[in-house]
Amino acid sequence: MYRLQILALFMVPLLVLAGALALGRVIPVPVLGRAYVVQVPLPEPGAEIDLPEVLGPPDSTRPLVVIDPGHGGHDPGASGAGQTEKTLVLALARALRDRLLEEGGIRVAMTRSDDRFLALTERVEVTRRLNADLFVSIHADSAGERQEVSGASIYTLSDVASSEAAARFAARENQADVINGVDISGGDDAVNAILVELSQRRASQASTEFAGLIVREGGEALDFHEQPLRSAALAVLRAPDVPSVLFESGYITNEAEAARLSSAKGQQAFAEALARAIRVFFARASVAG
């Protein structure tokens, strides 16, 4: 009997919380002033993702860059200097899109063009389903209370993460997929893993080259961190056959930098530098191809 009482003591709160989750109800916390349960709408498993409009020349042979403004919707990202990351990076992404379209010759799509939430896997899927030639995810960093930290940086997928991503992609239960134009559905797992890893290695090399071009073309126009080129296991960069970078445009927690990035002049400088890097990247690819 004593054991049953102890068990009930632990189980009742769990059952109450489970019931609240099942009913979508929130539990008020007077001290904290917020609720424990937060509902976030997510896409249904297997649901089709609405692909964004591809802008630019109506010629599928033209290179396609997918611009990905980070965060959005219920996910504001970092905040500082009276701004939120999701709003700042959307403005930067739009400036880059407009600059590329103004100069012509390159097709452009944005994973989001308004304040909506996209899961990281959706951003990658959009990129692959559009057969993009380049993926640029735009973010703004945070240094917490260290307001003096500033400078942009560019992330590519780390070598270890690249191998892991390739292995997982090749080992998916349903392998109905295409890598660099080669249909690997129904193929041998070991062979597919090699094909995916080779494709990932090629994309990784191109990503590193593009990251270097951003630093070179940014020159005096952009303020880079003292160590601008970095790599990390970032899920949004794991498309196995698309060169991808995540560009941390600066620190939103630095008041001067946030003001510059949110200004028309700062956004123009950002767009011009990135557009130059993108054009050089595609020019080199066309020569190599």
N, C-alpha and C positions, 0 to 999 in steps of 0.2 A: 504493500500500500504506500509506504514511504517513497519507494522508487517511482511509483506512478505519479505522485505529487511533484517530485523533482522533475520528471519528464514533462509534465503539464506546464510547469513553470517556464520551461524553455520553449516548448512547442507553441503555446498560445500566441505569444507575440509574433512568431514566424508565420503562423496561420493568418493572423490579422493582416500582416504586411502583404502576404501572398494574395489575400482576398482583395486588398486595395489595388494591387497591381493588376489583377485580373479584371477588375471593374473600371480601371482607369481613373481611380480616385486618388486624390493627393492627401497627405497627412500633414496638417499644419504643425509647425514647430515655433511656438511663441518666442522662444529665446533667440532663435536664428532668424526668424522673420521670413522663412521661405519653406517650401515643401520638399519632401524627400523624393517624391515621384515626379519625374519630368517626362512627358510624352513627346517623342520625336517621330514624325512620320518617315518611314523608310520604304523604299520600293519593294514590291512583292518579289519573292524569289522567282527568277526566271522571267520577270517582266521586261518588256522591250523598253529601251531608253529612247526618248525623243532626241533625235540628232539635231544639233544646231544648224542654222543656215550657213552655207559656204558662200562667202562673198568674194568679189573680185572677178577676174576674167573667166568666162564660161568655157574653159578649156581644161580638161582633166589632166593634161600633160604638164600643166603649170604646177610648180611646187606648192604644197599646202602646209601652212603652219597653224597649229592649234594653240591659241592663247588661253591660259587657264587662270583666271583671277581666283586666288585662294579664298577658302572659307565661304561665308554667305548664309543668308537665312538666319536660323537660330544660332549659328556659330559665328560670332563676331570676330574671332581671332584675337590678336593682341590689341591693346588699347593704350593710349597715351596722348598727351598734349591735346586733349579734347577730341580725339579722333579714334575711329575703329579701323582695324586692318581691312576688314571686308570692303568697306567703302573706299578707302584709299587705293587699294590694289585694283578695284574695279575701274576707277578713274584712270589709273596708269595703263591698264589693259586696253581700255577704249582709245586712249591716246595713241598707243602702239598700233592698234587695228587701223585707225584712221590714217596714220602716217603710211603704213604699208599699202593701203588701198589708194591713197593719193599718189604714191609713186608708181603704182601699177605693176603688173607682171607676176604678182604672187597672190595666191588664193589664201583667204583667212577665215577661220572659224573660232568662235569663243565658246568654251564649255558653259559659261553663264554670262549673259549680258545684262542681268538684273540681279536683284537681291534674293537669290534662291539658294537652297542648300543642295549640294551634290556630294555623295559619298566618294571617297577616294577611288574606289573601284569603278564607279561610274565615269569619272574623269578619264581614267585609263581606257575604259571600253569605248567611250566616244572617240578618243584619239585613234584607236585601232580600227574601229568600224568606218571611220572616214578615210582610212588609208593615209594618214597624215605623214608628212615627211619630216616634221619637226614639232616638238611639244615644248612650250615654254610656260611654266607655272610661276606666277608672280605673287610674292608675299612681302610682308614688312616685319622685321624682327623686333624683339623686345629684350631689354636688358634689365628689366625690373626697376630697382631704385637707382641703378647706375646710369643716370641721365647723360653722362658725358660720352658714353660709348656711341660710335657712329660708324657708318661705312657700309656699302653694299657687298654682298658676297654671292657666289654662284655654287650651287650644289649639283653634283652628278651622283649617280648610283655607285656605291662602293663595290669593289671587285667581289668581295665575299657575298654581299647582298645580290649581286648580279647572278652569281652561280646558283644561289639558293632560289632566286626568282625563276631562273631557267628550269631548274629541276622541278619546281612545283608546277610550272606551266605545262611542261611536258608530261607530268604524271597526273594531270587532271583526269577525272573519270570519263568525261566526254571530250575527246581530242579532235572534234570537228572544227579544225582551225587551220589558218594559213599563215605561214611564216615567210616573209619576203617573197610572196607570190607562190610559194610551194605548199601544196595541200598535204598536211601531215596526218590527216584523219585516218584512223585504222592502221597506221604504221606500227612498226616495232618500237616498243617503249625506249629501248636503249638507243636506237637510231634517232628517234625523235628528240631525245634528250640532248644528243650531240648536235643536231641541227639547230635546236633552240639556243643552246649555249654558244654556238658559233655566231648565230644571229645577234644574240645579246652582246657578245664581245665586239662585234662590228658596230652595233649601236652605241656601245659604251665608248669606243674610241672616237666616234663622231661627236658624241656628247661632250667629251673632254675637249675636243678641238673647238666646238662652238663656244664652250665656256671661256676658253682662252681668247676667242675673237671678241667676246663681250668686253673683256678687260682691255683689250687692245683698242677697240673702236670707241670704248667709253672715254679713254684718254683723260683729258682735262674736264670733260663735260660732266662726268659722274664722280662721286666721292666713294672710293672703294675702301673696304677694310684692309688692314695691313696684310691679312692672309685671305685674299678674296676667293681662291679656288679651294673647294672642299668637297668631300664625298661622305655620303651617309646612306643608311638603309631606309630610304624614304619610299613609302608605298606608291606614291603618285608618280614615281619615275620608273616603275617596273614594267612598262610595256616592252616586251622582249625584242621588238624589231623597229622601234621608233627612237631616234636620238632625242633625249629628254634632259632638260635642266630645270632646276628650281632656282629662281632669281630672288634673293632677299634684297629688295630695293633699298633698304636702309632701316634705321631704328625708329620706330614710331614713338618710342619712349624718349627720344632726343628731340626736344622742342624745336630746335633750329632745323634739324633734318626733316621732321614731320611737316614743318611749314613749307620747306622747299619742295618736298614731294607732292604736296597738295596744291601748290601754286601752278598756274598755267605755264610759267616759264620752266619750272622744274619738270613738269610732265612732258613738255616739248623736248627738253634736253634728253630725258629718259627715252622717249619714243624715237628720236633721231639716232641715238647711240645704238639702241637695240635693233632698229630697222637696218642700220648699216651692217651690223654683225650678221643679221639674218641673210642679207643679200650677198655678202661675201661668202657665207657658208654655202648657200645654194649655188653660187657661181663656181666655187671649188668642186662641189659635188657633180655639177654638170660636166666639168672638165675631166674629173676622175672617171665618170661613168662612160 
